[in-house]
Amino acid sequence: MSDFEFVFALYSLLLGLSMVELLGGLGRALEARFAAEAEKEKFAIGWLTPMLAIFVMLDLLSFWAAAWAARGDIAVSSATLMAVAAFASIYFLAARLVFPSHPEGFANLDTHYFRVRRIVLGLLLLLLAAQLAFYLSQPDLAKNLTHTVAWVMTVILVAQMVAAMWVRHRGWTIAILATLIARYIVIYLL
């Protein structure tokens, strides 16, 4: 087993749990929606929380792919294991907050989105900063950051995430989240 395989086992376990948390949250929201329909009560999943979940999942996949790109620069050490556990745990926390534990307590999950968006997106920005710092500390990886396109795409990502943290208008928020999601889909398909 290589150093990367050893470290990646922990990383992938925690990131996998983050994906499960996102899907479990969606499942709870759907169950609440079905129960509300059966009881003739009002409950709407809305657009914002599911869009945030999609964005977090796509962002999570980008970090999973980034780990693969960094595989040659990963060495097993206590510091590496703690850093990987902290990094992936922050991701789990962000994923855990996307959907409420008890969605039936909301008439519309858009309300929940506006309560957690700054925390979730702030955590993702923190992880992005940590990733950039790691890349800059590794000469082989730092070469990837010398391209203007990489920096432009990163600045656009950060600007969109900051906008999503602060824009209050529902329509504009949907548009921002849609562009964040589209950005990842385009990058993944290229």
C-alpha positions in Angstrom: 0.0 0.0 0.0 1.4 3.4 -1.0 1.4 6.4 1.3 -1.3 8.0 -0.9 -3.5 4.9 -0.7 -3.2 4.8 3.1 -4.1 8.5 3.5 -6.7 8.4 0.8 -8.6 5.7 2.6 -9.3 8.1 5.5 -10.0 11.0 3.2 -12.4 9.1 1.0 -14.2 7.6 4.0 -14.9 11.0 5.4 -15.8 12.6 2.1 -18.0 9.6 1.3 -19.9 10.2 4.6 -20.3 13.8 3.5 -22.0 12.6 0.3 -24.2 10.3 2.3 -25.2 13.2 4.6 -26.2 15.3 1.6 -28.3 12.4 0.1 -29.7 11.6 3.5 -30.8 15.2 4.0 -32.5 15.2 0.6 -34.2 11.9 1.6 -35.5 13.4 4.9 -36.8 16.5 3.0 -38.6 14.3 0.5 -40.1 12.3 3.3 -41.3 15.5 5.0 -42.8 16.6 1.7 -44.7 13.3 1.3 -45.9 13.4 4.9 -47.1 17.0 4.5 -49.0 16.1 1.3 -50.7 13.2 3.1 -51.7 15.4 6.0 -52.7 18.3 3.6 -50.1 20.5 5.3 -47.8 23.0 3.7 -44.2 22.1 3.2 -42.0 23.1 0.3 -38.5 21.9 -0.4 -37.9 25.0 -2.5 -35.0 25.5 -4.9 -32.2 26.9 -2.7 -31.4 24.1 -0.4 -31.3 21.4 -3.1 -29.2 23.7 -5.3 -26.8 24.3 -2.4 -26.6 20.5 -1.9 -25.8 20.0 -5.6 -23.1 22.7 -5.4 -21.6 21.2 -2.2 -21.6 17.7 -3.8 -19.8 19.0 -7.0 -17.4 21.0 -4.9 -16.7 17.9 -2.8 -16.0 15.9 -6.0 -13.5 18.6 -7.1 -11.6 18.1 -3.8 -11.7 14.4 -4.3 -10.2 14.8 -7.8 -7.7 17.3 -6.4 -6.5 14.6 -3.9 -5.8 12.4 -6.9 -3.8 15.2 -8.6 -1.8 15.6 -5.4 -1.1 11.8 -4.9 2.6 12.1 -5.6 3.0 14.7 -2.9 1.3 12.9 -0.1 3.4 11.2 2.6 2.2 9.4 5.7 2.8 11.3 8.9 0.9 12.3 12.0 0.6 15.8 10.6 -0.8 14.6 7.3 -3.4 12.4 8.9 -4.5 15.2 11.2 -4.7 17.6 8.3 -6.7 15.2 6.2 -9.0 14.4 9.0 -9.6 18.1 9.8 -10.1 19.0 6.1 -12.6 16.2 5.5 -14.3 16.8 8.8 -14.9 20.4 7.9 -16.5 19.1 4.6 -18.7 16.7 6.6 -19.8 19.6 8.8 -20.7 21.7 5.8 -22.6 18.8 4.2 -24.4 18.2 7.5 -25.7 21.7 7.7 -27.1 21.9 4.1 -30.4 20.1 5.1 -32.0 20.5 8.5 -32.3 17.5 10.8 -36.0 18.0 11.1 -37.2 19.5 7.8 -40.8 19.2 8.9 -40.1 22.1 11.2 -40.0 24.4 8.1 -42.8 25.5 5.8 -40.2 26.1 3.1 -36.6 24.9 3.1 -35.5 28.2 1.5 -35.8 29.6 5.0 -33.2 27.1 6.2 -30.9 27.9 3.3 -30.8 31.6 4.3 -29.9 30.5 7.9 -27.0 28.3 7.0 -25.6 29.6 3.7 -22.9 31.8 5.2 -21.6 29.0 7.4 -21.7 26.3 4.6 -20.1 28.5 2.0 -17.7 30.0 4.4 -16.5 26.5 5.3 -16.0 25.7 1.6 -14.0 28.9 1.2 -11.9 27.9 4.1 -11.2 24.6 2.5 -10.4 26.2 -0.8 -7.8 28.5 1.0 -6.3 25.4 2.6 -6.1 23.6 -0.7 -4.4 26.6 -2.3 -2.0 26.9 0.6 -1.1 23.2 0.2 -0.6 23.5 -3.5 1.6 26.5 -3.1 3.7 24.6 -0.5 4.4 21.7 -3.0 6.6 22.7 -6.0 5.1 20.1 -8.3 1.6 21.3 -7.5 2.5 25.0 -7.5 3.2 24.7 -11.2 -0.5 24.2 -11.8 -1.2 27.5 -10.2 1.0 29.5 -12.6 -1.6 29.5 -15.3 -3.7 32.7 -15.5 -6.8 30.6 -16.3 -6.5 28.8 -13.0 -6.4 32.0 -11.0 -9.2 33.6 -13.0 -11.4 30.6 -12.5 -10.6 30.6 -8.8 -11.3 34.3 -8.4 -14.7 33.8 -10.2 -15.5 30.9 -7.9 -14.7 32.9 -4.8 -16.7 35.9 -6.0 -19.7 33.8 -6.8 -19.5 32.0 -3.4 -19.2 35.4 -1.6 -22.2 36.7 -3.6 -24.2 33.6 -2.6 -23.3 34.3 1.0 -24.7 37.8 1.0 -27.3 38.2 -1.7 -30.8 38.1 -0.1 -33.0 38.2 -3.2 -34.3 34.7 -3.9 -34.2 35.0 -7.7 -30.6 36.3 -7.7 -29.6 33.6 -5.3 -31.0 30.9 -7.6 -29.1 32.5 -10.5 -25.9 32.6 -8.5 -26.2 29.0 -7.4 -27.1 27.9 -11.0 -23.9 29.5 -12.3 -21.9 27.9 -9.5 -23.3 24.5 -10.4 -22.9 25.1 -14.2 -19.3 26.1 -13.6 -18.5 22.7 -12.1 -20.4 20.8 -14.7 -18.6 22.6 -17.6 -15.2 22.0 -15.9 -16.0 18.3 -15.4 -17.1 17.9 -19.0 -14.0 19.6 -20.5 
